[in-house]
Amino acid sequence: MANADVLNGNFEAWSNTSADNWTTVDSGISVSQNTTTIKTGASSAAITVNTATQSSTDFLQNIAVTAGQSYDFSVWVYHTEGGLKARLFADGYQGYSNPNLVNQWQQVSYTYSAASTKEIAVGLRFYDTTGFDGSETVFIDDFEPTASAGTGGSACLANDVTFSLTTDQYGYETSWSITDSNNVEQASGSNLSNSTSYNENICLTDGAYTFTINDSYGDGICCTYGNGSYDISLAGTSLVSGGTFTQTESKIFTLGSTGGGSGGDPGTYYQSITTQTGYSLKTALHDLIKNHTAQGYGAIWTFYANHSLDTYFENDGSILDIYSEKPFGSDSYTYTKVTNQCGSYSGEGGCYNREHSFPKSWFGGKIEPMNSDIHHIFATDGFVNSKRGGFPFGEVASATFTSTNNSKLGTATSALGYNGTVFEPIDEFKGDLARAQLYMATRYQNVIANWQTNSTYGDAILDGSSNKVFETWQLNMLLRWHANDPVSQKEIDRNEAAYAHQGNRNPFVDHPEYVSKIWTAN
């Protein structure tokens, strides 16, 4: 391959309202700088298309190519409504973006082979599709191969991370890597010298990363044969560090915001999900989320202390207990993080603990990674949690127990299609819990068919399959709860925090539409 640099392909350089080095050929589009929806660096280009006339939507620049050379052109596209598609132009019209992938980044690429030495046009043209309402904005960023304009070309416009490593007396035993959330390697090292300090700066965009270090002998790098150590830091703040391990060690760190604000942008996480529907989509999502890093059952307390606080209702920073929270009134009691961890209890208000919304008995006990998978484990009052036990979620006709926030245990309504005992949370959390159950059905698709006989109540809700997973009565209820209680900001924030905690996401929080695409398309 040979370079044919697109100038200002990262859209960092602007003169007034124009992107340097780019030309808007036609009058059907307008271009402006955007600093909120970005793929890399500090800004992207917002392309607003105001016409359905395709010949009036070109955004181009000319570059020089050399005969006999090949060039990899690519651009990242972010659709906001889905009424347009972008077509890559490289000396002619090439591939399209997928307009159905809205509110996420996708990459369009093409390898161009130059037949002669000349200047060619590269860029994009925009095409209306079904649903175009006459005006729509598409964000574009990171047009490659790129040379920056007005920035010197060498500065890191994302996160300039500092990596430091000191080897022990057997440096050749050590290797390391940093991979992103799609398991793409961003940096690595091996064949290291003995008792040597290495320091390098690594430019990384916002997102979750996994640092993995290996020692082929199995004694780590500290402290038997030297005092080796590693550290990854940003602006002087350590993100991960260590040195004492055996064969291998992996740690997750996150760059950028992990919650609050608008939240909920998974970036390129779902770029492999395109036109799949039905159980094929479920399998594709399983393959995407299946390899999370279990942090252990004890780490859940720390997650709660940092990410399960009430900043949504009373906004008092107490533990957000889904079995005692009163969304429209004062809570009967509150829990202080860490201080009020269970502990013993004899009634409500004693302490908070770790509620497996998909009970441990259903998957066979304290088995990892299910036992510590934060996507289905919620902070709850210990006493109410014990009342729920291993019973299925359901809708109660006659309650034998009612918590202070009106969560109920009792006989199922006849309309439910199940005549046993069920536990019914309040409406505020029904959608959250439904999406947690659907996550479990997807994340553990490869093993969940074997769980049906683990317990009586697991058998009541599981159908013994790996695709549908749930008995019809339970599935219909979960789909209803999902529809009636849409994704909220608290759920978006929790999903982001879970992603930072263990490295995978709940796709039904990021893309609620996936639920119907899977379970109502079959």
MOPEDA-V636212 format. One record per pair of residues at least 24 apart in sequence whose C-alpha atoms are under 7 Angstrom apart, sorted by sequence separation. I is the first residue (numbers start at 1). J is the second residue. D is the distance in Angstrom with one decimal. If there is no record, write none. Layout:
# MOPEDA-V636212
i=I j=J d=D
i=I j=J d=D
This chain:
# MOPEDA-V636212
i=78 j=102 d=6.8
i=79 j=103 d=5.9
i=170 j=194 d=5.2
i=171 j=195 d=6.7
i=220 j=244 d=5.5
i=354 j=378 d=5.9
i=355 j=379 d=6.1
i=78 j=103 d=6.3
i=169 j=194 d=4.8
i=220 j=245 d=4.7
i=354 j=379 d=5.3
i=355 j=380 d=6.0
i=78 j=104 d=5.6
i=168 j=194 d=6.0
i=169 j=195 d=5.1
i=219 j=245 d=6.6
i=220 j=246 d=4.7
i=353 j=379 d=5.8
i=354 j=380 d=6.4
i=396 j=422 d=6.6
i=78 j=105 d=4.7
i=167 j=194 d=6.0
i=168 j=195 d=4.8
i=181 j=208 d=5.7
i=219 j=246 d=4.5
i=220 j=247 d=6.4
i=352 j=379 d=6.4
i=353 j=380 d=5.6
i=395 j=422 d=6.8
i=28 j=56 d=4.8
i=29 j=57 d=5.6
i=77 j=105 d=5.6
i=78 j=106 d=6.5
i=167 j=195 d=4.9
i=180 j=208 d=6.2
i=181 j=209 d=5.9
i=218 j=246 d=4.6
i=219 j=247 d=6.5
i=352 j=380 d=5.3
i=353 j=381 d=6.2
i=394 j=422 d=5.0
i=396 j=424 d=6.3
i=441 j=469 d=6.2
i=27 j=56 d=6.0
i=28 j=57 d=5.3
i=76 j=105 d=6.2
i=77 j=106 d=5.4
i=91 j=120 d=5.3
i=166 j=195 d=6.6
i=167 j=196 d=5.4
i=180 j=209 d=4.5
i=218 j=247 d=4.0
i=352 j=381 d=4.4
i=353 j=382 d=5.3
i=361 j=390 d=6.8
i=393 j=422 d=5.4
i=394 j=423 d=5.6
i=395 j=424 d=5.3
i=12 j=42 d=6.6
i=26 j=56 d=4.7
i=76 j=106 d=5.5
i=77 j=107 d=6.2
i=91 j=121 d=5.4
i=166 j=196 d=5.5
i=167 j=197 d=6.6
i=179 j=209 d=5.6
i=180 j=210 d=6.4
i=217 j=247 d=6.9
i=351 j=381 d=6.0
i=352 j=382 d=5.1
i=355 j=385 d=6.3
i=391 j=421 d=6.7
i=392 j=422 d=5.2
i=393 j=423 d=4.8
i=394 j=424 d=5.3
i=12 j=43 d=5.7
i=26 j=57 d=5.7
i=76 j=107 d=4.4
i=90 j=121 d=6.0
i=91 j=122 d=6.4
i=166 j=197 d=4.2
i=178 j=209 d=6.6
i=179 j=210 d=5.3
i=216 j=247 d=6.3
i=351 j=382 d=5.8
i=359 j=390 d=5.6
i=391 j=422 d=5.5
i=392 j=423 d=6.2
i=393 j=424 d=5.7
i=11 j=43 d=6.2
i=26 j=58 d=6.0
i=75 j=107 d=5.7
i=76 j=108 d=6.3
i=90 j=122 d=4.4
i=165 j=197 d=5.7
i=166 j=198 d=6.2
i=178 j=210 d=5.6
i=179 j=211 d=6.7
i=215 j=247 d=5.1
i=305 j=337 d=5.3
i=349 j=381 d=6.7
i=391 j=423 d=6.4
i=11 j=44 d=5.4
i=25 j=58 d=5.4
i=74 j=107 d=6.7
i=75 j=108 d=5.5
i=89 j=122 d=5.1
i=90 j=123 d=6.7
i=165 j=198 d=5.1
i=178 j=211 d=4.6
i=214 j=247 d=5.8
i=215 j=248 d=6.2
i=305 j=338 d=6.5
i=348 j=381 d=6.6
i=10 j=44 d=7.0
i=11 j=45 d=6.2
i=24 j=58 d=6.2
i=25 j=59 d=6.1
i=74 j=108 d=5.5
i=75 j=109 d=6.5
i=89 j=123 d=5.0
i=164 j=198 d=5.6
i=165 j=199 d=6.6
i=177 j=211 d=5.9
i=178 j=212 d=6.5
i=214 j=248 d=4.3
i=24 j=59 d=4.8
i=74 j=109 d=4.0
i=88 j=123 d=6.1
i=89 j=124 d=5.2
i=164 j=199 d=4.5
i=177 j=212 d=5.4
i=213 j=248 d=5.7
i=214 j=249 d=6.6
i=348 j=383 d=5.5
i=388 j=423 d=5.9
i=23 j=59 d=5.8
i=24 j=60 d=6.6
i=73 j=109 d=5.6
i=74 j=110 d=6.3
i=88 j=124 d=4.8
i=89 j=125 d=7.0
i=163 j=199 d=5.7
i=164 j=200 d=6.7
i=176 j=212 d=5.5
i=177 j=213 d=6.6
i=213 j=249 d=5.5
i=347 j=383 d=5.5
i=348 j=384 d=6.7
i=22 j=59 d=7.0
i=23 j=60 d=5.3
i=73 j=110 d=5.4
i=87 j=124 d=5.5
i=88 j=125 d=6.8
i=163 j=200 d=5.4
i=176 j=213 d=4.3
i=212 j=249 d=5.6
i=213 j=250 d=6.6
i=345 j=382 d=6.8
i=346 j=383 d=6.9
i=22 j=60 d=5.8
i=23 j=61 d=6.0
i=72 j=110 d=6.0
i=73 j=111 d=6.1
i=86 j=124 d=6.4
i=87 j=125 d=5.2
i=162 j=200 d=6.0
i=163 j=201 d=6.1
i=175 j=213 d=5.9
i=176 j=214 d=6.1
i=212 j=250 d=4.3
i=345 j=383 d=6.4
i=22 j=61 d=5.2
i=72 j=111 d=4.5
i=86 j=125 d=5.8
i=87 j=126 d=6.2
i=162 j=201 d=4.6
i=175 j=214 d=5.3
i=211 j=250 d=5.5
i=212 j=251 d=6.6
i=21 j=61 d=6.6
i=71 j=111 d=5.5
i=72 j=112 d=6.4
i=86 j=126 d=4.6
i=161 j=201 d=5.5
i=162 j=202 d=6.3
i=174 j=214 d=5.6
i=175 j=215 d=6.8
i=210 j=250 d=6.5
i=211 j=251 d=5.3
i=342 j=382 d=6.8
i=70 j=111 d=6.6
i=71 j=112 d=5.1
i=85 j=126 d=5.8
i=86 j=127 d=6.3
i=160 j=201 d=6.3
i=161 j=202 d=5.1
i=174 j=215 d=4.7
i=210 j=251 d=5.6
i=211 j=252 d=6.3
i=70 j=112 d=5.5
i=71 j=113 d=6.4
i=84 j=126 d=6.6
i=85 j=127 d=5.3
i=160 j=202 d=5.8
i=161 j=203 d=6.0
i=173 j=215 d=5.2
i=174 j=216 d=6.7
i=210 j=252 d=4.4
i=70 j=113 d=4.3
i=84 j=127 d=5.5
i=85 j=128 d=6.5
i=160 j=203 d=4.7
i=161 j=204 d=7.0
i=173 j=216 d=5.0
i=209 j=252 d=5.6
i=210 j=253 d=6.4
i=69 j=113 d=5.9
i=70 j=114 d=6.2
i=84 j=128 d=4.5
i=85 j=129 d=7.0
i=159 j=203 d=5.5
i=160 j=204 d=6.6
i=173 j=217 d=6.5
i=208 j=252 d=6.9
i=209 j=253 d=5.4
i=434 j=478 d=5.0
i=68 j=113 d=6.8
i=69 j=114 d=5.6
i=83 j=128 d=5.9
i=84 j=129 d=5.2
i=158 j=203 d=6.4
i=159 j=204 d=5.1
i=208 j=253 d=5.8
i=209 j=254 d=6.1
i=68 j=114 d=5.6
i=83 j=129 d=5.0
i=158 j=204 d=6.0
i=159 j=205 d=5.9
i=208 j=254 d=4.3
i=67 j=114 d=5.0
i=68 j=115 d=5.9
i=83 j=130 d=5.9
i=156 j=203 d=5.7
i=158 j=205 d=5.1
i=207 j=254 d=5.6
i=208 j=255 d=6.4
i=434 j=481 d=6.3
i=435 j=482 d=6.6
i=66 j=114 d=6.2
i=67 j=115 d=5.1
i=83 j=131 d=4.8
i=84 j=132 d=6.4
i=207 j=255 d=5.2
i=434 j=482 d=5.8
i=65 j=114 d=6.5
i=67 j=116 d=4.0
i=83 j=132 d=4.0
i=206 j=255 d=4.7
i=207 j=256 d=6.5
i=66 j=116 d=6.2
i=67 j=117 d=4.6
i=206 j=256 d=4.8
i=431 j=481 d=5.0
i=66 j=117 d=4.2
i=430 j=481 d=5.5
i=431 j=482 d=4.4
i=65 j=117 d=5.6
i=66 j=118 d=6.7
i=65 j=118 d=5.7
i=168 j=221 d=5.3
i=64 j=118 d=5.7
i=65 j=119 d=6.1
i=167 j=221 d=6.4
i=168 j=222 d=6.9
i=431 j=485 d=4.6
i=64 j=119 d=4.3
i=81 j=136 d=7.0
i=418 j=473 d=6.8
i=430 j=485 d=6.5
i=431 j=486 d=6.3
i=63 j=119 d=5.3
i=64 j=120 d=6.3
i=169 j=225 d=5.6
i=417 j=473 d=5.5
i=6 j=63 d=6.7
i=62 j=119 d=6.1
i=63 j=120 d=5.6
i=80 j=137 d=6.5
i=168 j=225 d=5.9
i=169 j=226 d=5.6
i=322 j=379 d=6.9
i=323 j=380 d=5.7
i=324 j=381 d=6.9
i=416 j=473 d=6.3
i=428 j=485 d=6.9
i=62 j=120 d=5.4
i=63 j=121 d=6.5
i=80 j=138 d=6.3
i=168 j=226 d=4.5
i=321 j=379 d=5.3
i=322 j=380 d=5.8
i=323 j=381 d=6.4
i=4 j=63 d=6.7
i=62 j=121 d=4.4
i=79 j=138 d=5.1
i=168 j=227 d=5.9
i=320 j=379 d=6.7
i=321 j=380 d=4.5
i=432 j=491 d=6.9
i=4 j=64 d=6.5
i=61 j=121 d=5.5
i=62 j=122 d=6.3
i=78 j=138 d=5.7
i=79 j=139 d=6.7
i=168 j=228 d=4.7
i=321 j=381 d=6.3
i=376 j=436 d=5.2
i=4 j=65 d=6.1
i=60 j=121 d=6.3
i=61 j=122 d=5.7
i=78 j=139 d=5.0
i=167 j=228 d=4.7
i=323 j=384 d=6.8
i=375 j=436 d=6.3
i=60 j=122 d=5.5
i=61 j=123 d=6.5
i=77 j=139 d=5.8
i=78 j=140 d=6.3
i=166 j=228 d=4.8
i=167 j=229 d=6.8
i=60 j=123 d=4.3
i=77 j=140 d=4.7
i=166 j=229 d=5.3
i=59 j=123 d=5.6
i=60 j=124 d=6.5
i=76 j=140 d=5.6
i=77 j=141 d=6.8
i=165 j=229 d=5.8
i=166 j=230 d=6.4
i=59 j=124 d=5.4
i=75 j=140 d=7.0
i=76 j=141 d=5.3
i=165 j=230 d=4.3
i=392 j=457 d=6.4
i=58 j=124 d=5.9
i=59 j=125 d=6.4
i=75 j=141 d=6.4
i=76 j=142 d=6.0
i=164 j=230 d=5.6
i=165 j=231 d=6.6
i=391 j=457 d=6.0
i=2 j=69 d=6.0
i=4 j=71 d=6.8
i=58 j=125 d=4.6
i=75 j=142 d=5.7
i=76 j=143 d=6.8
i=164 j=231 d=5.2
i=390 j=457 d=6.6
i=439 j=506 d=6.0
i=1 j=69 d=6.5
i=2 j=70 d=6.1
i=3 j=71 d=6.5
i=57 j=125 d=5.4
i=75 j=143 d=4.3
i=163 j=231 d=6.0
i=164 j=232 d=6.4
i=1 j=70 d=5.1
i=2 j=71 d=5.9
i=57 j=126 d=5.5
i=74 j=143 d=5.7
i=75 j=144 d=6.3
i=163 j=232 d=4.7
i=392 j=461 d=7.0
i=1 j=71 d=5.9
i=74 j=144 d=5.3
i=162 j=232 d=5.7
i=163 j=233 d=6.7
i=73 j=144 d=5.5
i=161 j=232 d=6.9
i=162 j=233 d=5.3
i=54 j=126 d=6.4
i=73 j=145 d=6.2
i=161 j=233 d=5.9
i=162 j=234 d=6.2
i=332 j=404 d=6.7
i=54 j=127 d=5.5
i=161 j=234 d=4.9
i=435 j=508 d=6.0
i=160 j=234 d=6.7
i=297 j=371 d=6.7
i=294 j=369 d=5.5
i=297 j=372 d=4.7
i=304 j=379 d=7.0
i=52 j=128 d=5.6
i=296 j=372 d=5.5
i=357 j=433 d=7.0
i=295 j=372 d=6.9
i=294 j=372 d=6.6
i=294 j=373 d=6.8
i=324 j=403 d=7.0
i=326 j=405 d=5.5
i=358 j=437 d=6.6
i=324 j=404 d=6.1
i=325 j=405 d=6.1
i=324 j=405 d=5.0
i=52 j=134 d=6.9
i=323 j=405 d=6.6
i=51 j=134 d=6.0
i=50 j=134 d=5.6
i=323 j=407 d=6.2
i=50 j=135 d=4.5
i=49 j=135 d=5.5
i=50 j=136 d=6.9
i=48 j=135 d=6.7
i=49 j=136 d=5.4
i=182 j=269 d=6.6
i=48 j=136 d=5.5
i=49 j=137 d=6.3
i=363 j=451 d=5.5
i=48 j=137 d=4.2
i=362 j=451 d=6.3
i=47 j=137 d=5.5
i=48 j=138 d=6.4
i=364 j=454 d=5.8
i=46 j=137 d=6.4
i=47 j=138 d=5.2
i=363 j=454 d=6.6
i=46 j=138 d=5.9
i=47 j=139 d=6.0
i=362 j=454 d=5.7
i=46 j=139 d=4.5
i=361 j=454 d=6.7
i=362 j=455 d=5.8
i=45 j=139 d=5.6
i=46 j=140 d=6.6
i=361 j=455 d=6.2
i=44 j=139 d=6.6
i=45 j=140 d=5.4
i=44 j=140 d=6.0
i=45 j=141 d=6.4
i=362 j=458 d=4.8
i=44 j=141 d=5.0
i=39 j=141 d=6.0
i=40 j=142 d=6.7
i=323 j=425 d=6.9
i=38 j=141 d=6.8
i=39 j=142 d=7.0
i=322 j=429 d=6.8
i=42 j=157 d=6.3
i=41 j=157 d=4.3
i=41 j=158 d=4.8
i=40 j=158 d=6.3
i=375 j=498 d=6.6
i=374 j=498 d=6.4
i=11 j=141 d=6.6
i=10 j=141 d=5.7
i=375 j=506 d=7.0
i=10 j=142 d=4.5
i=9 j=142 d=5.5
i=10 j=143 d=6.2
i=9 j=143 d=4.4
i=9 j=144 d=6.2
i=10 j=146 d=7.0
i=13 j=149 d=5.7
i=9 j=146 d=4.9
i=13 j=150 d=5.9
i=6 j=144 d=6.4
i=8 j=146 d=6.5
i=9 j=147 d=6.6
i=10 j=148 d=6.6
i=6 j=145 d=5.9
i=7 j=146 d=5.8
i=8 j=147 d=5.9
i=9 j=148 d=6.7
i=5 j=145 d=5.1
i=6 j=146 d=4.5
i=7 j=147 d=4.9
i=8 j=148 d=4.5
i=4 j=145 d=6.6
i=5 j=146 d=4.7
i=6 j=147 d=5.9
i=7 j=148 d=5.9
i=8 j=149 d=4.8
i=3 j=145 d=6.7
i=5 j=147 d=5.4
i=7 j=149 d=6.1
i=290 j=443 d=5.4
i=289 j=443 d=6.2
i=286 j=442 d=5.3
i=285 j=442 d=7.0
i=286 j=443 d=5.1
i=286 j=445 d=6.7
i=282 j=442 d=6.2
i=104 j=265 d=6.9
i=104 j=266 d=6.8
i=105 j=267 d=5.6
i=106 j=268 d=6.3
i=104 j=267 d=5.5
i=105 j=268 d=5.2
i=104 j=268 d=6.4
i=40 j=205 d=5.9
i=106 j=271 d=5.6
i=312 j=490 d=7.0
i=307 j=494 d=6.7
i=279 j=467 d=6.1
i=307 j=497 d=6.6
i=295 j=502 d=6.5
i=294 j=502 d=6.1
i=293 j=502 d=5.0
i=292 j=502 d=5.7
i=293 j=503 d=6.3
i=292 j=503 d=5.3
i=292 j=504 d=5.4
i=289 j=504 d=5.4
i=289 j=505 d=6.6
i=264 j=492 d=5.4
i=263 j=492 d=6.6
i=263 j=493 d=6.6
i=264 j=496 d=6.8
i=260 j=493 d=5.9
i=259 j=493 d=4.5
i=282 j=518 d=6.2
i=259 j=496 d=5.8
i=281 j=518 d=6.4
i=258 j=496 d=5.3
i=259 j=497 d=6.5
i=258 j=497 d=5.7
i=278 j=517 d=5.7
i=279 j=518 d=5.6
i=277 j=517 d=5.4
i=278 j=518 d=3.9
i=277 j=518 d=5.9
i=278 j=519 d=6.4
i=278 j=521 d=5.1
i=277 j=521 d=7.0
i=278 j=522 d=5.8
i=254 j=500 d=5.7
i=264 j=510 d=6.5
i=253 j=500 d=6.7
i=208 j=500 d=5.9
i=208 j=503 d=6.7
i=181 j=503 d=6.7
